[in-house]
Amino acid sequence: MIKVNNYIDSVFHTQDDLLEKVLLSIKENGMRAMSVSPSSGKFLTMLVSL
């Protein structure tokens, strides 16, 4: 899984402004952190888009 995450990070290396706002909102509201890594989340988003 580490190799997959490294590949995804190399392709999608930046976070967009909306994601930054969402992550900040989660912290500010005391919500739990997501249970998937950012790389896995990007991969899942790509799969759903396909």
C-alpha positions as CSV (number, residue, x, y, z in Angstrom):
1,M,0.0,0.0,0.0
2,I,2.9,2.3,0.6
3,K,4.0,2.1,-3.0
4,V,0.4,2.9,-4.1
5,N,0.3,5.9,-1.8
6,N,3.7,7.2,-3.0
7,Y,2.5,6.9,-6.6
8,I,-0.7,8.7,-5.9
9,D,1.2,11.5,-4.0
10,S,3.5,11.9,-7.0
11,V,0.5,12.4,-9.4
12,F,-1.8,14.4,-7.0
13,H,0.8,16.2,-4.9
14,T,-1.2,19.3,-4.0
15,Q,-4.3,19.9,-1.9
16,D,-6.9,22.3,-3.2
17,D,-8.3,25.2,-1.2
18,L,-11.6,23.5,-0.6
19,L,-9.9,20.5,1.0
20,E,-7.9,22.8,3.2
21,K,-11.1,24.5,4.4
22,V,-12.8,21.2,5.1
23,L,-9.8,19.9,7.1
24,L,-9.7,23.2,9.1
25,S,-13.4,23.0,9.8
26,I,-13.1,19.4,11.0
27,K,-10.4,20.5,13.5
28,E,-12.3,23.6,14.6
29,N,-15.5,21.6,15.3
30,G,-13.7,18.9,17.2
31,M,-14.7,16.2,14.7
32,R,-12.7,13.0,14.3
33,A,-10.1,12.8,11.7
34,M,-10.8,10.8,8.5
35,S,-10.0,7.1,8.7
36,V,-8.3,7.0,5.3
37,S,-5.1,8.7,4.3
38,P,-5.2,11.6,1.9
39,S,-3.6,9.5,-0.7
40,S,-6.2,6.8,-0.3
41,G,-8.9,9.4,-0.4
42,K,-7.6,10.8,-3.7
43,F,-7.4,7.2,-5.1
44,L,-11.0,6.5,-4.1
45,T,-12.1,9.8,-5.6
46,M,-10.5,8.8,-8.9
47,L,-12.2,5.4,-8.8
48,V,-15.6,7.0,-8.2
49,S,-15.0,9.4,-11.1
50,L,-14.2,6.6,-13.5
